[in-house]
Amino acid sequence: MISLMFNSVATPFWEWQRCVEYNLWTPNHPLSYLTISAVARKKMARVLVGVKRVIDYAVKVRVKPEKNGVVTQGVKHSMNPFDEIAVEEAVKMKEKKLASEVIAVSVGPTQSQEVIRTALAMGADRGVHVEVPAAEYDLLQPIHVSKILAKLALDEKADLVILGKQAIDDDANQTAQMTAAVLDWPQGTFCNKVEKTDAGLTIAREIDGGLETIKTKLPAVLSADLRLNTPRYATLPNIMKAKKKPLKKVTPKDLGVDTTPRIEIISVEDPPVRQAGAVVADVDALVAKLKAGGHI
């Protein structure tokens, strides 16, 4: 990347380009009125980010009377929180000049365009909506989404795919891993910190015992964990600008992906109601109560 501070605009583009190329600098050269700083960087990456529309985290989920799913009509939806973190990380990369473009992708019914617009308001450059009818969406699985994302990553010539580690509606935690497998790209899951290096990426990932640091080459697939960053709020001016950013609409069929259901939902049940607690007089009474309940 070359940054220029101009004190004169008389020098033609080809002239200062040649000066930089041959490292020329003389008092009498036309470029003596320019201050040039050149920073060597590798080619900037195009980042593909997955965003999913889910029931808002603050809404109490209700099971349908037919027990074949949850109530979604008239319920507030928003972007999956882990996907917000993924978008924030991609936008930060662009702000640091590590990424040239951020593309937000969502798979789902027409309403999924809402979360794409949110991603655009946060700083993504353009969006892709892979439309799946609402009637088919309930049976759409991570394997289907992974194949869709993999095809888009190749079509868009992405160098990096960033996804949330899981969606808060199904908690599958499968899409990033399977996307990497379909693409045969290295993966960094549960990312706590991501740093760009000349060789690729250095990633600190969250594991049960603390943090594990790994190195991977590009292209790669990452999944964002909770502590990777704090997502920004979309400001009103950026929300208005997002309405004018390009949003392409395709179908899985256009991408050559078969989304035929591989599962059948038998029943969806509410979790068992937690029993009220009880106060016991002493340890002996506690042990007796645990034995009576068959816990010990």
N, C-alpha and C positions, 0 to 999 in steps of 0.2 A: 504494500500500500504506500502511496506517495502523497504526502500532504504538502500543499504549497501556500505560502503567504505572499500575495501579490502586492508589490509597490508600483508596478507598471503593468499595463495590459497590452502593451505594444508587441510583445514577443509572441510569434505564432506558436501554436501547439507543438508542431513537429520540431521546432528549435529547442524548446526546453526539454522535450522528450529525448532528443539526441544528447543534450547536455548531461542529463541524468545517466543515460546509457553509457556514455564514455567518461563520466565523472569529470567533466570539464568545469573549470571555474577560474576566470581571469578577470581583472578589473575592467578590461575593455570589452568583455563579452556582453552581448545584449542581456544576458541573464544576471548581470551584476546587481540588478534591482530586485532580484528574487531571493528569498530565503527558502532553501529547499531542505526538507528532512525526509529521508527515505527509510522506511521500516520494512524489513524483509519478513513476509508472512507466507504461509502456504495458502493455496487456493481456498477461499471461503466455502463453507459447506451450506447445502440446502437442507433444512430440517423439516421433517414431517411430524406433526403432533396429532395424536388421537384425542378426541374430546367426545364424551358420552353424556347424553341427557338422562338424568336420573331424578327420582323423587327427592326433593330437597331434604337435606339432613335433619332439618328442624321439624319436619312433618311426621306425625305418628302414622305409620303404615297400617292399613286395614286390609284384611283378607276378604275377598269377594264371598258372598253367601254360597256361591256354587263351588267354592274351594278349588278353583282352577287358576288362581292368580291373585294379584293384589289390585286394589282400587286405584286407578290412575286418572279417571275422569274428574275434572274439577279440582285436581290436586296440584299444588305448586311444584314445579320442576326447576332444576338448575343444572349447571355443569358439575360433573363428578369432581369432588374436592381434590383428589389426587391428579386429575387431568388439569386442573387449574395450576397446580404446581409444575406439571410438565410444560404447560404453555409459558409460564413465567421463566422457566429455565431456558427455553428456546429463545424467548425475547431478549433475555439477558445476554445470550450468546451473540445475538444480532447487534445489540448495543455495544458489545466489546469487539465488534468487527470479526467475530469468529464464524458467523453465519451470514450468508448473503440474503437468504429468504426463509420465511417461516410459513409453512402451509398447514392450516388446520383442517382435519378430516373428521367427519362424524358419519356413522352408519345408523340409519333408523328412519322413522317416518318423517313427514314434512316438518313437524315441530322441532326436529333436531337442528334445523337451521338457526334456531334461537341460540344454541350454545356455540355454534360456529361464529355468529355475529359477536358474541361475548369475547371469544378468542381474538377476533379481529380488532375489537375495541381495546383489548389488552396489548396489542402490538403485532399480531400476526398479519401477514401481507395479503393472503388470499385464502379462500376456503374451497373445500370439495365436499359436497354432500352426496353420499351414496344412499339413495332412497330405497328403503325396504318398507312395504306396506305394514300398517299397524297390526293387521291380522296375522302377518308372518313374523313380526318382530319378537313376540314372546318366545318363539322357539329358535331364535337366532342364537348360535353358540359362539364361544371364543374361537373355535376352529374356523368358522366362517369369516369372522371379523379379521382373523390373522391372515387368511388368504387374500382378503380384500386389501388390507394394509400393505401386504407384501407386493401385490401387483401395482398398487399406486406408488409405492416407494421406487419400484423399477421404472415405471412410466414417467415419474417426475424427476428421475435421476437424483434421488435424495441420498445424502451422505450419512444422515443420522435420522433415526426414528425414536421419538421420545413418547412414552405412554405413562399414564398413571399406573401404579403397581397393581391396583385392583379397583373395581367399581363398587360403590357402597350398596348397590341394589342386589347383586348376586354374589359378591365377594369371591369371584372365581380365581383371580390372581393367575391367569393362564395366558392372556393375550400377548403380552410382551415376549414371553418365552417361546410361544408357538410361532410368532411372527419371525423371530430370529431363526428358528428351525426351518421355516419355509424358505427364507432368504439364504440360509446357510451363512449368516453373519454372526460375529461374536456378540455377546450380550452382557450388559451390566445391569443387574436387577437390584431393587431396593436402594437406589442411589441416595446417599446422604450428602455427597459432594462430588462435583465433576470438574475436572481441570483439563484444559487443552494443552497438549504437548506436541513437539515436532513429530513424535512417533505415533501419536493418536490421542488417547484419553487416559487419564489417571482417575480412578473412581474409588471413593470410599463408600462401601455398601454396608447396610445395617444387617447384622446377624444376631443370633440369640446371645452370643458371648460378648457383643460390643460392636466394633467396626472392623471390617476387612478391606484392605486396599488392593485393588487389582489394576492392571494395565491392559488396554485393548487397542487394537488398530481400528481404523475407519475403513469402510462403513460399519456401523454398529447399531444395535437396538438397546435402548435404555428404558428402565422403569423407575419412576420417581417415587421416593418415599416421603413421609410426612415432614421430615426435618431438612429436606433439600433446600427449601427457600420459603419465603412468605409471599404469596401471590399479591400483586398490586390490585387495587380497585380500578375498574374502568371508569374514567371520568366522562362527564357529559359531552364535552367536545369530541372525545375519541369515540364515544358511542355513535355520535352523528356521522363522524368520518367513516366508521365501520359500515354504515349503510351503503356507501358508495364503493366499497372494496369489492373486487370480483369474487363471485361464488359460483362454482361450476357444479352442475347436478348430473350424476350418472347413476346407473343401476348395477347391481352385481352381475347381471347378464352382460352388460357392456364390457365388464372387466373379465368375463369368462369364468366367473366364480359360481359354483353351484351351491345354493343355500337351502337345499332340501333338508328338512329337519331330521336329525339323527336321534332325537329323544322324544319321549311323550311324557307330558306332565300328568302324573296320576292324581296327585292331591297337593294342595298348599294349605298348611295348618298354622294357626297361631302358636307361638311358643307357650309351654305350660305356664300357668300363673304361679308366680313365686309365693310360697306360703309365708304367712306372717311369722316374724321372729318371736322368741320367748325368752324371758329372763329366768335363769336358774339360780338357786341359792348357793351352790358350791360345786366343786369339781365332781364329786360323787354323783350329784344329781345330773350333771352334764353327761357323764359317762353312761349312766342308766338310760338317759333319753336317747343317746346315740345308738345304744344297743337295741332299744325298743324299736327304733326306726330302721334297724338292719344296716346301719352305716359302719359299724365295727363288729 
